[in-house]
Amino acid sequence: MEGNPGMIDVQNVSKVYEMPGESLRVLDGINFRVGKGETASVVGPSGSGKTTLLNLLGALDRPTEGRIVIGERDIAALSEEEAAAFRNRSLGFVFQHHHLLPQCTLLENVLLPRLAGGWEESEVATTERAEALLEEVGLQDRLGHFPYQLSGGERLRTALARALVNEPNLILADEPTGSLDEETTEVVADFLVQLNEEKGVTLIVVTHNPALAKRMQNYYELRSGKLEKR
């Protein structure tokens, strides 16, 4: 990563959950860096801490020890209000089950992240970008459809468009292809790689799928609380 300043710098991070009568150490002194505009995947068995790591990167949780620096900001030191603003302005999230609101159309779902206050952009400009994103993912004819009318792959592509509507620097994807068949997974993998190449978005993917993991530039395995590069 010489010559490419690290956008993500995880420094000796541990996460310990206090249980009645015991402490559960999920992450144990992990270190890794991902440069701006790079891609990385994290694989590992269920319960290894992959989602915990993603939650820490997304400022949804705080490490017990260590620092997580994203874009020169120590996100663990942010207040709750600052963390919420950071998530809304700098991050895009993609989840395995997509979390689309069933009562909202595709276009409305993509516009949801813009409902948080403080944006100066006009509603027209935001809507135009949302429509353009849905066109990019091949859903320009489905703007008025509802999530139940879509296939799993189409719901995922809607979730990707929603993640991009705020023009984030970083996309965090938690098992994005976990519920998809092999053919659709390959299509989604192609799109993620294309997204990184064309928009320069830094991408972190947590997955059980080794084929998807190996499409990323950096490939890590999380096991017994330790993170190793493959």
trRosetta pair geometry for C-beta under 8 A, 3 or more apart (Angstrom, degrees):
i j d omega theta_ij theta_ji phi_ij phi_ji
1 4 4.9 -98 -170 65 74 103
1 6 6.4 50 150 -76 149 83
1 33 6.3 -111 23 111 167 120
1 35 4.5 177 -143 -52 115 125
1 38 7.6 -59 -110 -45 107 155
4 35 3.9 35 129 -162 118 148
4 36 6.5 -150 179 42 91 80
4 37 7.6 -105 -158 51 123 103
4 38 7.3 92 146 -41 146 117
5 35 6.9 125 82 -142 29 89
5 36 6.4 22 76 -2 76 116
6 9 4.6 85 120 -64 139 98
6 33 4.3 -62 -125 -167 136 115
6 34 6.9 99 -153 65 85 32
6 35 5.5 -83 -107 -96 49 58
6 36 7.5 144 -174 -24 16 74
6 69 7.7 72 107 92 112 107
7 34 6.4 -46 59 98 91 77
7 35 6.1 85 3 179 87 28
7 36 3.9 115 -49 -77 117 69
7 37 7.6 128 -22 -1 139 53
7 38 7.7 -178 24 28 115 92
7 70 6.5 21 156 -154 71 66
7 71 5.9 6 -156 -65 77 65
7 169 6.9 -154 -160 148 138 120
7 170 6.9 176 142 -76 132 113
7 202 5.2 -131 77 -63 154 161
8 32 7.8 6 116 107 105 81
8 33 6.4 163 91 -152 68 48
8 34 4.4 14 51 49 115 94
8 57 6.9 4 -141 -137 131 112
8 68 7.6 -20 -161 -171 82 85
8 69 7.5 149 -156 85 35 59
8 70 5.4 0 -103 -105 69 81
8 170 7.3 103 -59 -116 115 140
8 202 7.0 160 -18 161 111 149
8 204 7.4 46 -26 -60 171 131
9 33 5.1 4 -108 -110 67 94
9 67 7.8 2 108 108 92 98
9 68 7.5 158 83 -158 54 40
9 69 4.3 -9 60 60 103 105
9 70 7.7 -168 25 -70 67 41
10 13 5.2 -61 -178 -5 98 130
10 30 6.2 -10 132 110 128 92
10 31 6.0 177 98 -141 82 35
10 32 5.2 15 48 49 115 67
10 33 7.2 -157 25 -72 70 49
10 57 7.7 -54 -78 -86 118 93
10 66 7.2 31 178 154 71 132
10 67 7.8 178 -152 93 37 54
10 68 5.4 -3 -110 -113 71 79
10 69 8.0 -158 -70 28 31 66
11 31 6.1 28 -124 -118 35 91
11 66 5.4 179 93 -166 64 93
11 67 4.5 3 55 57 115 90
11 68 7.4 -162 23 -76 75 35
11 69 7.0 35 -8 -1 114 102
12 29 5.2 -24 -154 -148 69 74
12 30 7.6 146 -134 60 19 30
12 31 6.0 6 -55 -70 49 99
12 65 6.7 -64 130 130 91 101
12 66 4.3 -165 94 -106 65 106
12 67 7.5 40 52 22 82 72
13 27 5.9 -14 118 132 88 135
13 29 7.2 140 59 -132 32 19
13 30 5.3 -36 60 58 87 83
13 31 7.5 145 11 -76 80 48
13 56 6.7 121 178 157 146 158
13 63 4.6 -95 -153 -124 95 149
13 65 6.8 162 -147 90 35 66
13 66 3.5 -142 -89 90 48 152
13 67 7.3 -116 -77 46 90 27
13 68 6.2 40 -86 -62 139 92
14 25 6.5 -33 -171 -154 108 101
14 27 5.4 -177 -142 100 38 81
14 28 5.5 30 -117 -120 98 32
14 29 5.5 1 -63 -49 100 52
14 30 7.6 138 -76 7 50 74
14 63 6.5 104 63 -175 41 102
14 64 5.2 -57 101 65 86 103
14 65 4.2 21 42 46 103 106
14 66 6.0 130 9 -8 64 117
14 225 7.8 24 -132 -174 81 118
15 25 7.5 133 83 -159 49 54
15 26 4.8 -34 88 60 103 103
15 27 4.2 56 21 32 93 105
15 49 7.1 153 56 -149 124 122
15 52 5.6 -168 82 164 160 129
15 56 6.7 -125 -68 -65 134 134
15 61 7.4 44 -131 132 133 129
15 63 5.6 -95 -77 -134 81 63
15 64 5.4 137 -126 -1 34 98
16 23 5.3 0 -177 179 115 110
16 24 6.7 152 -161 78 60 46
16 25 4.9 -25 -102 -99 86 67
16 26 7.3 179 -94 13 30 75
16 64 4.4 15 24 -39 87 171
16 65 7.9 45 -4 -5 106 96
17 23 7.3 156 78 -163 43 59
17 24 4.5 -15 61 62 95 104
17 26 6.4 49 -6 -22 103 113
18 23 5.6 -30 -107 -109 59 78
18 24 7.8 -159 -74 22 13 76
19 22 4.8 -10 71 70 107 83
19 23 6.8 172 24 -97 80 22
19 24 5.5 60 -16 -18 120 106
25 28 5.5 60 151 -79 120 97
25 225 5.8 18 127 -107 93 153
26 49 4.3 143 164 -102 94 114
26 52 5.0 52 131 32 144 175
26 225 6.3 160 145 -103 25 93
27 30 5.5 -68 -174 -1 105 119
27 49 5.1 155 -65 178 80 151
27 52 6.2 -155 -32 110 112 127
27 53 6.4 123 -86 -77 136 87
27 56 7.8 -45 4 -17 162 154
27 63 7.5 -73 77 -130 134 97
27 225 5.4 155 -135 -152 21 79
27 227 7.9 5 -145 -30 96 105
28 224 7.6 -33 22 134 134 68
28 225 3.4 59 1 142 105 127
28 226 6.0 -40 66 -65 104 68
29 65 7.5 -21 -84 93 67 126
29 66 7.3 160 -122 -63 47 131
29 225 8.0 58 30 145 68 105
29 226 7.8 -8 69 -107 82 75
30 53 7.5 -32 69 -110 159 120
30 66 7.9 13 55 -114 62 176
30 222 7.7 -13 -105 -119 149 98
30 225 7.5 -142 -48 162 104 63
30 226 6.7 159 -90 -145 90 38
30 227 4.1 63 -143 11 121 117
31 227 7.5 -165 47 66 40 116
32 40 7.7 135 148 -163 133 158
32 218 7.9 139 -178 157 122 141
32 220 6.4 -20 -108 -92 161 150
32 227 5.8 -79 -33 120 125 140
32 229 7.3 142 -117 -64 114 100
34 38 5.2 -150 -177 80 82 118
34 39 7.9 -58 -160 148 122 5
34 40 4.7 -96 -105 -18 131 137
34 202 6.3 118 129 -165 116 119
34 204 6.7 -170 12 -80 174 100
34 218 6.2 -141 -109 38 92 152
35 38 4.5 81 62 -13 79 128
35 202 7.8 -155 102 -110 41 116
36 169 7.5 -47 -139 -178 94 112
36 200 7.8 16 152 169 86 99
36 202 6.0 -87 -144 -62 40 121
37 196 7.2 118 -173 -174 62 86
37 200 4.5 -41 -115 -165 107 79
37 201 7.4 90 -117 56 54 10
37 202 5.9 -61 -47 -71 16 74
38 196 8.0 10 179 -166 15 128
38 202 6.1 18 51 -127 56 85
38 203 7.9 -125 113 39 41 70
38 217 5.3 -100 -166 63 91 141
38 218 6.4 46 154 -8 123 115
39 192 7.7 107 -131 146 140 102
39 193 7.4 -51 -43 -110 168 63
39 196 5.1 -35 -59 -113 117 162
39 202 7.4 179 -81 -161 45 49
39 203 4.4 -6 -117 65 86 103
39 204 7.7 -180 -158 -75 53 35
39 205 7.3 11 -175 -1 97 106
39 215 7.9 -44 124 116 147 73
39 216 4.2 -132 130 -147 106 84
39 217 4.8 115 57 10 82 92
39 218 6.8 179 98 25 52 79
40 203 7.3 172 29 94 56 61
40 204 5.3 -8 68 -114 95 71
40 205 7.3 -178 95 28 47 70
40 216 5.5 108 -137 159 10 135
40 217 6.8 -53 -73 64 55 78
40 218 3.9 -23 -108 72 88 109
40 219 7.5 -163 -155 -67 63 27
40 220 6.5 23 179 -2 106 109
41 204 7.7 155 -93 -164 31 49
41 205 4.6 -26 -109 72 80 97
41 206 7.5 150 -162 -91 64 23
41 207 6.0 -40 -159 29 112 109
41 212 6.9 155 -119 120 147 78
41 213 3.8 179 128 -142 152 70
41 214 7.6 -69 40 -37 151 25
41 215 7.7 87 -38 56 139 67
41 216 4.0 157 -22 26 98 146
41 218 7.2 174 23 91 59 60
41 219 5.5 -1 58 -118 100 63
41 220 6.8 -175 91 32 52 72
42 50 5.4 164 117 -134 115 98
42 53 6.5 -100 146 84 172 148
42 54 7.9 -160 50 -58 139 93
42 204 7.2 15 -6 -177 107 92
42 205 7.3 179 23 91 67 49
42 206 5.0 -24 67 -107 100 72
42 207 7.6 129 69 23 52 62
42 213 7.8 -131 44 -129 13 112
42 220 4.8 -20 -107 76 70 106
42 221 7.5 146 -160 -102 58 19
42 222 5.5 29 -178 -17 107 114
42 227 7.3 -44 -132 -133 111 112
43 50 7.7 -20 -151 -97 14 138
43 206 7.9 153 -83 -159 36 54
43 207 6.2 -37 -93 78 81 68
43 208 6.8 106 -143 -120 89 29
43 210 6.5 34 -108 -93 160 67
43 213 4.9 -17 -49 -99 119 158
43 219 7.6 1 3 -173 109 84
43 220 7.3 168 24 90 66 53
43 221 5.4 -31 72 -108 86 71
43 222 7.3 178 84 22 34 76
44 48 3.6 -112 142 78 125 160
44 49 7.3 -24 102 49 154 70
44 50 5.3 174 52 -56 113 110
44 221 5.6 129 -75 -170 83 65
44 222 3.8 -64 -46 66 154 77
44 223 5.4 -163 -135 -65 105 66
45 48 5.0 114 61 -42 67 116
45 223 6.9 66 14 -113 96 86
46 208 7.9 -3 -60 -90 79 125
48 222 4.8 135 136 111 120 96
48 223 5.7 -49 -141 -102 130 41
48 224 7.5 -40 -139 -23 89 30
48 225 7.9 -148 -173 -51 68 37
49 52 4.4 -54 -160 43 72 122
49 53 5.8 79 139 -28 87 94
49 222 5.7 -120 68 158 94 135
49 225 6.3 76 -9 -103 153 53
50 53 5.8 -54 -155 32 30 111
50 54 6.6 26 150 -16 64 106
50 174 7.8 138 129 -137 101 86
50 206 4.4 135 166 -156 114 125
50 222 5.6 164 -77 52 76 143
51 54 5.4 -51 -147 38 38 113
51 55 6.2 43 152 -22 68 102
51 174 5.9 57 -113 -142 87 128
51 206 6.6 152 -76 130 54 165
52 55 5.7 -54 -149 35 30 112
52 56 6.6 32 152 -20 63 103
52 61 7.0 -62 -157 66 68 156
53 56 5.7 -54 -153 33 32 112
53 57 6.5 30 152 -16 66 105
53 206 7.3 150 71 -89 107 129
53 222 6.7 -135 -20 -94 147 158
53 227 7.7 101 -105 -77 151 132
54 57 5.6 -54 -148 38 34 111
54 58 6.1 22 155 -9 66 113
54 172 5.5 136 -161 -179 98 122
54 174 5.3 146 122 -83 171 104
54 204 7.1 173 -115 119 87 122
54 206 5.3 -80 -54 -23 131 140
55 58 5.8 -64 -142 47 29 105
55 60 4.2 -85 -161 72 82 113
55 61 4.3 42 132 10 113 114
56 59 7.8 36 180 -70 31 28
56 60 7.6 -81 -58 52 21 73
56 61 5.4 -57 -79 77 61 94
56 62 7.2 97 -127 -129 82 13
56 63 5.6 57 -140 -60 131 85
56 68 5.9 167 151 -52 100 159
56 76 7.8 -6 -164 -80 91 100
57 68 6.5 -145 -101 -170 52 142
57 70 7.3 107 -161 -68 73 135
57 75 8.0 77 -158 58 32 154
57 170 8.0 -129 160 153 109 142
57 172 5.9 158 100 -103 120 136
57 204 6.4 -48 137 72 167 165
58 87 6.3 55 177 -115 82 104
58 91 5.8 126 -133 -173 80 163
58 93 6.4 51 -128 -89 142 113
58 172 5.3 -107 -70 36 109 166
59 75 4.7 -107 -84 171 106 124
59 78 6.4 -6 -143 52 131 137
59 83 4.2 -167 162 -156 125 100
59 86 5.5 63 12 87 167 127
59 87 5.6 -135 66 -60 115 97
59 91 7.7 -165 23 -15 105 151
60 87 7.5 79 -63 -95 77 140
62 76 5.0 106 -147 -143 90 87
63 66 5.0 -62 137 63 154 92
63 67 7.6 -136 50 -75 143 14
63 68 6.4 140 -16 -22 127 108
63 76 5.6 -53 29 -102 92 142
66 76 7.9 131 97 -21 63 163
67 74 5.4 -56 -158 -134 107 108
67 76 6.3 -134 -134 28 52 129
68 74 7.0 113 68 -155 50 58
68 75 5.3 -45 93 45 103 101
68 76 5.6 108 32 -30 92 101
69 72 6.5 2 179 -124 107 17
69 73 6.6 155 -153 72 65 31
69 74 5.5 -34 -93 -87 75 60
69 75 7.5 164 -112 -4 23 79
70 73 5.9 -31 68 60 68 87
70 75 5.5 18 22 -34 111 122
70 90 7.3 123 129 141 125 144
70 170 6.9 -51 -164 -25 127 160
71 90 6.8 -117 7 -150 151 142
71 169 6.6 77 -69 87 132 160
73 78 7.3 39 160 -61 117 111
73 86 7.3 -152 108 -118 152 133
74 77 4.3 45 101 10 109 116
74 78 7.7 -178 99 -32 62 76
75 78 5.5 -28 -161 -4 51 120
75 83 6.8 92 -175 -115 88 88
75 86 6.3 169 -128 145 104 165
78 82 3.9 -137 -167 99 99 115
78 83 4.4 138 106 -62 126 77
78 86 6.1 -60 -127 -12 170 142
79 82 4.5 92 49 10 77 104
79 83 6.8 -140 91 -8 37 87
80 83 5.7 -54 -145 35 29 113
80 84 6.5 31 155 -21 63 104
81 84 5.8 -53 -151 33 30 112
81 85 6.6 27 152 -14 63 106
82 85 5.8 -56 -150 39 33 110
82 86 6.2 38 151 -23 66 106
83 86 5.4 -51 -146 35 32 116
83 87 6.4 34 155 -20 65 102
84 87 5.9 -51 -149 34 30 110
84 88 6.4 23 155 -14 63 109
84 116 7.8 -174 154 -140 100 140
85 88 5.8 -60 -146 41 31 108
85 89 5.8 7 164 -3 69 117
85 118 7.4 1 -126 46 105 167
86 89 6.4 -68 -134 47 22 95
86 90 5.4 -30 -173 26 64 122
86 91 7.1 47 138 -7 72 108
87 90 7.2 -64 -104 51 11 81
87 91 5.1 -47 -147 45 52 124
87 93 7.9 1 -169 -32 102 117
88 91 7.8 13 -17 47 11 82
88 113 6.4 165 -147 -172 79 93
88 116 4.7 -60 -141 55 153 164
88 166 6.6 -155 167 -131 60 165
89 166 6.5 -136 -129 165 30 129
89 168 7.6 132 136 -107 33 78
90 168 5.6 81 161 -146 28 89
90 169 5.5 -27 -162 28 79 102
90 170 6.3 24 150 28 84 101
91 168 5.2 47 -161 -148 5 144
91 169 7.9 -41 -77 53 43 71
91 170 5.4 -32 -111 79 68 97
91 171 7.6 131 -166 -102 62 29
91 172 6.3 -6 -165 3 112 109
92 113 8.0 -47 -117 -82 76 168
92 162 7.7 151 -157 108 102 60
92 163 3.1 94 171 176 113 84
92 164 5.8 21 -114 -66 161 41
92 166 6.8 178 -80 49 91 98
92 168 4.2 -164 -26 26 91 143
92 170 7.2 -178 25 96 74 48
92 171 4.5 -26 71 -108 105 76
92 172 7.3 170 83 24 52 65
92 201 7.7 -19 29 -163 129 140
93 163 6.0 -152 53 -113 31 104
93 171 7.8 173 -80 -158 19 61
93 172 5.5 -18 -111 68 65 96
93 173 7.9 151 -166 -87 44 42
93 174 7.7 -1 -169 1 89 103
94 98 7.7 -19 -164 -112 69 57
94 156 7.4 59 -170 -160 116 79
94 159 5.1 109 -134 134 84 113
94 160 5.9 16 -101 -86 134 63
94 163 5.1 -46 -57 -53 88 150
94 171 6.5 22 -5 -179 110 103
94 172 7.2 -177 28 93 71 48
94 173 4.1 -9 66 -113 112 82
94 174 7.1 180 92 25 61 63
94 176 5.1 16 127 -100 122 113
95 98 6.0 -156 74 -61 84 14
95 99 5.4 45 52 -4 137 110
95 159 7.0 -118 40 -163 65 146
95 173 8.0 -156 -67 -153 24 52
95 174 5.3 -3 -123 58 60 108
95 175 7.7 16 -173 60 49 83
95 176 7.7 141 120 -96 7 63
96 174 6.0 -77 -27 109 85 82
96 175 3.8 -4 -77 93 116 107
96 176 6.6 -133 -94 -94 52 21
96 178 4.3 -12 -139 37 120 129
96 179 6.2 112 173 -13 91 102
97 179 7.2 75 -91 -17 61 145
98 147 7.6 163 111 -142 138 131
98 155 4.8 -64 -76 150 173 106
98 156 6.2 -117 -86 -88 116 50
98 158 7.2 54 -163 74 129 98
98 159 4.3 -127 -139 -61 86 136
99 159 7.5 92 48 -115 72 119
100 104 7.4 -132 172 66 82 102
100 109 4.9 -2 -148 -138 93 148
100 147 4.3 151 102 -88 134 140
100 155 6.0 -122 -4 -155 140 98
100 158 6.1 30 -92 106 137 132
100 159 6.6 -108 -58 -73 97 88
100 162 7.8 -178 -100 -26 85 154
101 104 4.2 51 85 14 111 114
101 108 7.5 -75 67 113 119 107
101 109 5.9 -173 35 -101 85 91
101 112 7.1 135 -2 -81 124 144
101 147 7.6 163 78 -15 32 133
102 146 6.5 50 -174 175 58 112
102 147 5.5 -94 -111 47 58 119
102 148 6.3 45 -146 -34 101 102
103 146 7.7 -28 -139 -138 13 122
104 108 3.8 -129 -173 99 104 123
104 109 4.9 140 106 -59 121 75
104 112 7.3 74 135 -64 172 112
104 146 7.4 140 84 -127 31 81
104 147 8.0 45 69 -20 70 102
105 108 4.6 95 50 9 75 103
105 109 6.9 -134 95 -7 39 87
105 143 6.6 40 152 150 125 55
105 144 5.1 -50 -142 -146 141 37
105 145 6.5 111 -151 63 84 29
105 146 6.1 -75 -105 -82 51 61
106 109 5.7 -57 -150 34 30 113
106 110 6.5 27 155 -17 65 105
106 134 6.3 102 137 -123 121 137
106 139 6.2 -131 173 149 158 134
106 142 5.5 63 -3 121 157 91
106 143 5.6 -122 69 -142 109 31
106 144 7.4 -38 28 -1 92 9
106 145 5.6 30 -19 63 112 79
106 146 7.7 -150 -36 -100 69 19
106 147 7.6 134 -80 -69 71 61
106 150 7.6 102 -81 -56 115 139
106 158 5.2 -111 -143 -122 96 126
107 110 5.9 -56 -151 35 31 110
107 111 6.4 26 153 -16 65 111
107 127 7.5 34 -179 -149 116 86
107 130 6.0 99 -154 130 75 126
107 131 6.8 6 -121 -81 111 74
107 134 6.8 -61 -90 -33 71 156
107 143 4.4 34 -45 -170 115 89
107 144 7.1 -8 5 -72 116 45
108 111 5.7 -61 -148 40 32 111
108 112 7.1 61 150 -54 62 84
109 112 5.8 -24 -162 -17 36 117
109 147 7.2 90 -59 -59 155 105
109 158 6.0 33 93 164 136 120
109 162 5.8 -67 137 -80 83 130
110 130 4.4 137 113 -155 123 108
110 133 6.4 170 -164 79 141 127
110 134 6.3 -106 -44 -57 162 105
110 158 6.6 -113 -64 -169 94 78
110 161 4.8 -37 -117 118 122 108
110 162 4.6 -132 -120 -84 53 71
110 165 5.5 139 169 -63 83 137
111 114 5.4 -59 -173 35 67 116
111 115 7.4 85 136 -44 80 86
111 126 6.5 91 -132 140 96 113
111 127 6.8 -3 -95 -97 128 67
111 130 5.2 -30 -69 -85 80 161
111 165 6.7 -164 -101 -168 34 162
112 115 5.9 -36 -167 -4 46 116
112 162 6.5 7 41 -148 102 118
113 116 6.9 -28 178 5 53 106
113 162 6.4 132 -13 178 112 82
113 165 5.6 150 52 70 118 115
113 166 5.1 -91 125 -37 133 117
114 119 6.1 -41 -160 8 82 168
114 121 7.8 -76 -147 71 123 118
114 126 5.0 99 -142 -161 167 146
114 165 6.3 -87 -40 132 104 124
114 166 6.8 178 -76 -80 73 87
116 119 7.3 95 85 -22 73 106
119 126 7.6 57 141 -74 147 134
121 125 5.0 -111 -180 81 101 127
121 126 5.5 116 117 -55 121 94
122 125 4.6 95 60 6 86 101
122 126 7.0 -153 94 -4 46 86
123 126 5.8 -56 -148 39 33 111
123 127 6.2 33 155 -20 67 108
124 127 5.8 -57 -148 37 28 110
124 128 6.4 30 154 -21 64 106
125 128 5.7 -53 -149 34 30 112
125 129 6.6 28 154 -17 64 104
126 129 5.9 -57 -153 36 32 108
126 130 6.4 33 151 -19 66 106
126 165 7.3 56 -166 177 88 108
127 130 5.6 -52 -147 36 34 113
127 131 6.3 34 154 -19 66 105
128 131 5.8 -54 -149 37 31 111
128 132 6.4 32 152 -20 64 106
129 132 5.5 -53 -147 37 34 113
129 133 6.3 37 153 -22 66 103
129 165 6.4 123 114 -147 110 72
129 167 8.0 -58 -177 -49 149 101
130 133 5.7 -52 -149 34 31 112
130 134 6.5 29 154 -16 64 105
130 161 7.0 87 -156 158 66 111
130 165 5.5 15 -92 -121 83 120
131 134 5.8 -55 -149 37 32 110
131 135 6.5 35 150 -20 64 104
131 140 7.4 64 -179 -128 78 82
131 143 6.6 0 -119 -106 86 135
132 135 5.5 -53 -151 35 34 114
132 136 6.5 41 148 -25 65 101
133 136 5.4 -47 -150 29 35 116
133 137 6.7 16 156 -4 65 104
133 161 4.0 133 135 -148 113 95
133 164 5.5 171 -133 83 136 120
133 165 6.2 -104 1 -84 163 74
134 137 6.1 -61 -147 46 33 98
134 139 4.5 -81 -175 79 88 98
134 140 5.8 134 115 -84 91 50
134 142 7.4 -138 178 65 122 85
134 143 6.1 109 114 -91 162 83
134 158 7.3 16 -114 -114 94 70
134 161 5.2 48 -75 -138 60 164
135 138 7.6 49 -176 -71 32 18
135 139 7.4 -109 -77 59 25 55
135 140 4.0 41 -103 -75 76 115
136 161 7.3 151 60 -102 101 99
137 157 3.9 158 168 180 129 110
137 158 7.4 -174 98 -66 151 36
137 160 6.0 143 -96 76 144 117
137 161 5.3 -109 4 -56 140 108
137 191 7.0 55 -123 -152 83 143
138 157 6.7 -43 50 178 91 161
139 142 4.5 -64 -171 46 87 115
139 143 7.4 127 134 -64 88 55
139 154 6.4 120 -97 -155 119 94
139 157 6.0 157 -32 111 125 124
139 158 6.5 17 -6 -76 177 81
139 161 7.3 -100 43 -28 130 151
140 143 7.0 -6 -167 -42 37 100
142 145 4.3 -42 -171 17 84 128
142 149 7.7 -175 -155 104 110 115
142 150 7.0 83 -180 -90 149 105
142 154 7.0 -28 98 -171 175 130
145 149 4.5 -118 -173 79 109 135
145 150 6.4 117 126 -55 131 92
146 149 5.3 94 60 3 68 106
146 150 8.0 -140 101 -11 40 93
147 150 5.8 -64 -157 27 42 114
147 155 5.8 60 -151 -113 93 108
147 158 7.3 -138 -104 67 85 162
150 154 3.7 -131 -170 94 109 123
150 155 4.9 141 103 -56 128 77
150 158 6.9 -25 -154 -17 176 133
151 154 4.7 95 51 7 75 103
151 155 7.1 -137 95 -6 40 85
151 184 7.9 -140 136 -111 125 148
152 155 5.7 -54 -149 34 32 110
152 156 6.5 32 153 -18 65 104
152 179 5.5 -135 -153 113 140 103
152 180 5.4 -174 118 -94 126 76
152 184 6.9 88 86 134 101 165
153 156 5.6 -53 -150 35 34 112
153 157 6.4 33 153 -18 66 104
153 180 5.9 85 -76 -126 80 122
153 184 4.2 -123 -77 -156 126 126
153 187 6.6 31 -151 76 136 131
153 188 6.7 -139 -138 -57 91 107
154 157 5.6 -51 -146 36 34 111
154 158 6.5 40 151 -21 64 101
155 158 5.5 -51 -152 33 34 114
155 159 6.5 36 149 -20 65 103
156 159 5.5 -52 -150 35 35 113
156 160 6.5 39 150 -21 66 101
156 176 6.1 103 -152 178 121 89
156 177 7.4 45 -129 -91 162 56
156 180 6.9 -31 -22 -61 152 131
156 188 6.1 -22 121 -111 144 132
157 160 5.5 -47 -149 32 36 115
157 161 6.6 40 151 -19 64 101
157 188 7.7 -132 -69 -107 80 89
157 191 7.3 -66 -110 171 94 173
158 161 5.7 -53 -152 35 34 112
158 162 6.4 36 149 -19 66 104
159 162 5.5 -51 -148 36 34 114
159 163 6.4 39 151 -23 64 103
159 176 7.9 -168 93 -138 132 97
160 163 5.6 -51 -148 33 33 114
160 164 6.5 22 155 -14 64 110
160 176 8.0 60 -71 -153 99 136
160 191 7.1 29 176 132 174 130
160 192 8.0 -123 -122 -86 136 75
160 195 7.3 -115 -175 -83 124 154
161 164 5.9 -66 -151 41 31 107
161 165 6.7 51 152 -53 65 92
162 165 5.9 -32 -151 -7 34 117
163 168 7.1 -65 164 21 74 132
163 171 5.6 71 152 -129 133 102
164 167 7.0 37 177 -85 65 37
164 168 7.1 -115 -123 23 41 88
164 171 7.6 -17 -76 -86 76 121
164 195 7.7 -121 -83 -151 135 122
164 199 7.5 -62 -139 -150 123 174
164 201 7.6 -84 -113 -72 96 159
168 171 6.5 128 85 -67 125 65
168 201 6.9 64 89 -137 78 115
169 201 6.8 172 -175 -136 28 69
169 202 6.2 20 148 21 74 105
170 201 7.0 157 -101 -176 18 83
170 202 4.7 -25 -107 73 74 106
170 203 7.7 173 -158 -78 56 30
170 204 7.1 11 -174 2 100 103
171 195 7.5 4 5 131 160 137
171 201 5.4 47 -10 150 108 128
171 202 7.2 176 24 88 67 53
171 203 4.9 -7 63 -112 105 74
171 204 7.2 -177 92 31 57 64
172 204 5.2 -10 -114 67 67 105
173 176 4.3 -25 179 -42 118 121
173 192 7.4 -57 -14 -120 166 133
173 203 7.0 5 1 -169 115 91
173 204 7.0 175 27 90 71 54
173 205 4.6 -12 68 -113 112 72
173 206 6.9 -169 96 28 60 67
173 207 7.9 7 111 -55 102 98
174 206 5.1 -1 -123 56 56 118
175 178 3.7 16 167 -38 110 128
175 206 6.2 -41 -38 100 62 86
175 207 5.9 133 -106 -110 50 56
175 208 6.7 21 -116 0 101 90
176 188 6.5 -167 125 161 113 139
176 192 7.6 130 76 -73 157 136
176 205 6.6 -68 8 -139 115 102
176 207 7.2 -47 28 -87 74 106
177 180 4.6 -71 -161 39 74 120
177 184 7.4 170 -144 108 100 86
177 185 4.2 85 -172 -123 140 92
177 188 5.3 171 -86 74 109 146
177 189 7.3 -14 -53 -52 151 85
177 207 6.8 24 41 -131 96 122
177 209 5.8 -22 78 -5 121 156
177 212 5.8 175 29 -68 141 155
178 207 7.5 -159 -65 -137 84 74
178 208 6.7 73 -109 26 93 109
178 209 7.7 -147 -86 -29 54 109
180 184 4.2 -118 -177 93 116 117
180 185 4.9 152 99 -63 117 77
180 188 6.5 100 66 -6 173 142
181 184 5.1 83 56 17 76 103
181 185 6.8 -134 98 -12 35 93
182 185 5.5 -55 -147 33 29 117
182 186 6.7 31 155 -21 63 102
183 186 5.9 -54 -157 30 32 111
183 187 6.9 31 148 -17 63 103
184 187 5.5 -50 -152 34 40 114
184 188 6.3 39 150 -18 69 105
185 188 5.7 -56 -148 38 32 111
185 189 6.2 36 152 -23 66 105
185 209 6.4 -150 -167 -148 141 163
185 211 7.3 85 129 82 126 122
185 212 6.4 -93 175 -62 107 115
186 189 5.6 -49 -145 34 32 114
186 190 6.5 37 153 -21 63 102
186 211 7.7 -43 -88 134 79 134
187 190 5.8 -53 -155 33 31 113
187 191 6.6 29 149 -18 64 106
188 191 5.5 -54 -150 36 35 112
188 192 6.4 36 152 -22 67 103
188 212 7.9 -12 93 -114 101 122
189 192 5.8 -52 -148 33 31 111
189 193 6.5 29 155 -15 64 105
189 211 7.2 -72 -77 125 162 92
189 212 5.0 -139 -95 -118 116 79
189 215 5.0 134 -174 -2 114 170
190 193 6.0 -59 -152 38 30 109
190 194 6.2 28 152 -18 66 111
191 194 5.5 -57 -145 40 32 113
191 195 6.1 41 153 -27 66 104
192 195 5.5 -48 -147 30 31 117
192 196 6.7 31 154 -17 61 102
192 203 6.3 136 -179 -170 100 158
192 205 7.0 40 -175 -70 155 138
192 212 8.0 53 41 -159 150 99
192 215 7.3 97 80 111 115 133
193 196 5.9 -55 -154 35 32 110
193 197 6.3 25 152 -15 66 110
193 215 5.8 -94 -65 164 120 116
194 197 5.7 -59 -144 40 32 109
194 198 5.8 13 165 -7 69 115
195 198 6.5 -64 -135 44 20 98
195 199 5.8 -25 -178 25 61 117
195 201 6.1 -35 146 43 93 124
195 203 7.1 100 95 -72 111 139
196 199 7.1 -72 -120 54 13 80
196 200 7.3 51 -177 -113 49 13
196 201 5.9 -103 -109 63 54 75
196 202 7.8 57 -129 -112 97 17
196 203 5.1 -83 -83 -3 114 131
197 200 8.0 2 176 -65 13 48
203 216 7.2 -137 98 -122 106 108
205 212 6.7 -113 141 143 147 110
205 213 7.1 -158 97 -103 114 58
205 216 6.0 -159 34 -64 117 140
207 212 5.0 -84 151 85 169 126
207 213 5.4 -157 71 -63 117 89
209 212 4.1 52 97 17 117 112
209 213 6.4 169 92 -18 60 86
210 213 5.2 -54 -142 37 36 117
210 214 6.1 34 161 -21 69 106
211 214 6.2 -57 -149 34 26 107
211 215 7.2 33 149 -28 58 101
212 215 5.8 -52 -162 19 38 116
212 216 7.8 37 148 -22 62 96
213 216 6.2 -55 -172 20 41 110
213 219 5.6 90 154 -136 95 100
214 219 6.1 14 -103 -98 51 144
216 219 6.1 140 75 -76 98 73
218 229 6.9 -61 -168 -134 90 107
219 229 7.0 98 76 -164 57 66
219 230 4.5 -63 109 62 103 103
220 227 5.4 3 180 -174 126 98
220 228 6.7 154 -156 79 74 35
220 229 5.5 -46 -99 -100 75 53
220 230 6.6 172 -107 2 19 87
221 227 7.3 162 81 -151 40 53
221 228 5.4 -18 60 62 89 88
221 230 5.6 74 -17 -46 104 116
222 225 7.8 -4 -176 -127 87 8
222 226 7.3 171 -149 84 54 37
222 227 5.1 -19 -98 -98 78 77
223 226 6.3 -26 70 60 63 83
223 228 7.5 -29 30 15 99 108
